[in-house]
Amino acid sequence: MGWAEGFIAVDWGTTNRRAYMVDGSGACSAEFEDGKGILSVGPSGFPAAVAEIRARLGDRPLLMAGMVGSNRGWVEAPYVPCPAGIDELAARLVDAGDGAWIVPGVSLLDGARADIMRGEEVQVLGAVASGDIAPDGLVCHPGTHNKWIELKGGRIAAFRTVMTGEMFSLLNDHSILSDLIGADVAPGAAFSAGVQRGLSGAVLTAELFTVRAGVLLGRDRKEDAAPFASGLLIGADLSAGLEGSSGDVVVMGRPELTELYAAALADAGRGAVEVDGERAFLSGIAAIVERIA
């Protein structure tokens, strides 16, 4: 059975996977998400995990992106160097066997700086291919490892990774702040105050400790600790990602994250255009399939 008759697209990350059945008309007819990321599957578990996907969505060709192609995934798909577009990704797919293919990630070597991404490239280039975003501009892709991506001519020209999401998770789970920042975070006064502090260039490791001290000494409310700490981290993130740029920023990903970054960008005096990452992922996969079908 060929690609034109339908296929399965999988966004397979470190801790989660999302799979979509795309029918012959290009519409998503079924999907599911679970916690079977690459770390829970393990090196020998991928054939069974792929069989499970097909059992749920049908016996179709698979096109997978994300950490499934890393050196900790199923079959390693070597990185495509910047500048990279949909054509480069489609030309470097890796055959994992049994009708399953893996999209490569994108890499950057720029003087002393090295960077890599897996998964975000499909979303960003998919949004360009669908016309949802312009071929030139700055894209912020928040997540465990936030990406700031510079687009030129519809290709990824450069990018920078900031470990904001992972840092917040580590602070929440394993730090002296863990009893303070477990609450859900939403935009508001405490979040904005944290953003402004992060944007100021203050020393992040010092400012994080003030979150605890301010509550213990009665200056700050406990319920403000989580949004302030989140804003502090995101503000520092923005100070790195916005450097040398101007104009509106495309913020792409899950709505609960794009909302926070859009609010932080407003605090920084910048406009934001929010784009749903799931829609962009499917557009990117469709653009790749067009080139290989």
N, C-alpha and C positions, 0 to 999 in steps of 0.2 A: 504494500500500500504506500502511495507516494504522499508528498507534502500537500499537494493540492486537495486531497480528500480529507484533510484534517490532521492536526498534530497536537502534541502536548507540550506546553511551555512550562518550565520549572525555574523558579527563582529560589535557589538553594543556598541558604546562608549558614552561618556558624551554629546558630541555635534554633532556627526555624526553617521551614520550607513552605513554599506556596506553589501550587500546581494548577494549571488551567487547561481545559480542553477547548481547543479552537477548531471549529467546524470548517467545512469546505467553503463557506461563505465569508469566513474571517471573523465570525462572531464567537464570543466566549460562551459556550453552552453549559459548562459545569466547572467547578473549582473547589479546592479545599486548602486549608492551611493547618499545619500541626507543628509540634515541637521537635520533629525529627530532623534537626540540623546535622551538619556533618560530624560534629563532636559526639553526638549520641548514636550515630550510625556505625562509625568505626570503619577502618580500612577494608575489612572483609565483608561488610554488611551492605554494600551498595547494590549488588545484583538483586538481592531480596527486596531492598527498599524501592528500587526501580520497578520490580515486578508488582509491588504493592500499589504504586502509582497507577500502573496500567490496569490493575484489577479494579481500581476505583473509577478510572476515567476512560478506559478503552485501550485496545491494542493499536496504538498509533506511534509514529516516529516521535522521538523526544528531542527537544532543544533546551538545554539547561545552561544557566548562567549563575554566577556567584562563586561562593567558596567551594562548591563541588569540583571546580577546576583548579584548586590550589594544591600545594604540596601536602596538604592534610586532607584532601578530598579523594574523589574516586580515581580520576585520571588527570594528571597535571596538564593544563592548557597554558603554554608559555605566553607571557605578556607581549602585547603589541605596543611598541614605543610610540610616544607622542611625536608628531600630530597623528591622530587616529580618528577615523570615521567609520560609518557602517560598512563600507566596502572592505576596509582592512579587517574588521572583525569577521565578516562573512568569509573572507579568503583564508582565515587562519583557524577555522573550526577544527576541533579535535574529535576524531571518531573514538568513542568509548566502547563500541561494539553493540550488537543487538539493536541496531536502529536508534542509538542514542548518541547525540553530539553535544559537545561542550563549547561554549563561547569563551574566547580568551579574555583576560583582563587587559588593562592598559597600564603602562609604566612610564616613569619620567626620570631621567637623569639630567640634572641641570647644575653643572659645576659640583659643588660640595653637597647638593641636596638630591636625595633619592626619594621616590614616592611610587605607590602602587594602588590600584583599585580593582575590585572584582564585583560586578553586578551593577554598580551605579552607571557605568558606561552605556549599558543597554537602555536604561531609563532616559538618560540625558540625550543620547543620539536618537532614541525613539521619539522623544518630544519634538526634536528638530524635524525628523522625517514626517511626522504627522502635521507639522505646521503649528503646533501648540506653543512653541517658543521660537524666537528668532535665531538664525544661524550664528549670530555674533552676540557676545555678552557674557555676563557672569552668572553662574548657577551655584547656589548653595544647596547641598544635599545632606540634611541633618540625619544623624543615626548614631550607631555605636562609634563609628569613626567618621566624623563630618567631613565632607569634601567641598572644597571651593574650586570650581571648574571654570576655566576660561575657554569659551568657544570662539573660534575664528573660522569663517567659511563653512560652518556646519560640521566642523571637526573639533575634537578635544585638543587644544593647543598646549595647555599646561593645567596643572591642578596642585592643590595642597591639602593634606589631610591633618585634621585636628582631632585629638582623641577625647572630645568633650563628653560624648555619651558614655563611653567606657569609664571615664574619670568619675562622672556622677554616680554610676552604678557601683564602682569600687568604694566611693565615699559612703554610699547608702548601705552597703553590705558589710564592709570590713574596717571602717574607720571610727574614730572617736565621735564622729558626727552621726553615726548610724541611728541613734535614738531620736535624732532631730529631723532628718531629711527623708524619711520614708513616705511622707505624704505626697499625694498627687500635686502636680504643679500646673498652675494656670496663670496667664498674664494678669497683672495687677500692680499695686503700688510697691509691694515688697520685691516683686520680680523686676520691675523697672529700676528700683534703687540698686539692685544687684547688677543689672546691665550697665548702668552708668558707672558703677565702681569698677567693673571689669574693663570698660572702655577707657577708663582713666589711665591705664598702664600701671596700676598698683600691683605689688608683688602678690601673685595669686596664692601661693602657699601660706603667706602671712594672713591675707584677707580671709581665707577659709577658716582659720582658727578663730577669728573674731566672731564667726557665726555662733560658735559654742559659748564663747566668753560673754557675748552680748545677752544671750538668753540667761546664763547663770547669774549674771549681775543685775538682771531685771530691767535692762534697757530695752531689750527686744522681746517680742512675743514668740513663743515656741512655734506657733502655727505659721509664722513668717520665715522660719529658718529654711525650709525646703525651697520656696520660690526665690528667696534671696540668693541661696547657694547656686540654684540653677541659673538665675540671671547673671550672677558673678562669672560662672563658667562660660556662659554663652556670650557675655560681653567681651571677655578675653578672646573668645573664638572669633568674634566679629572684628576685633582690632587687628587680628592677623589676616583674616580673609578679605577684608575690604581695602587693605593697603594698596594704594595706587589706582583705585577704581572710582567710578562715578556712575550716577544713574541708578535706575531700578535694578533689583536683584531678583532673579527667578529662584524661588524656594520650592524644592521638589522633594516629595517623600510622603510619609504618612501624615494625615491631617493633624493629628495631635502634636506632631513635631513641627510641621510647617507653621502652625498657628503661633507657637512660641517664638520661632525665629522671625516671623513676620512682625510680631510685636516688638522684638528686640531691635530689628532694623528700623522700625518707626522711632524708637527711642534714640537711635543713632542718626536720625534725620534722613533715612533712606527709604524709598518705596520698595514694596515687595509684590511679586506676582506669584501666587501659590499654584502649584501644579501637582495633581495627584500622581504619586509614584507608580501605583498599580497600572493605571491607564497608560502611562509612559512606557512601562516595561512591556506591556503587550504590543504597543506600537513599535518598539525596538525589535522585538522578536519577529513581528510581521515583516518588518523591513529586511531583516536578515533572510527570512524564508523566501521573500521575493527574489533574492539574489542566488539562491541555491536550488530552488524548485525546478 
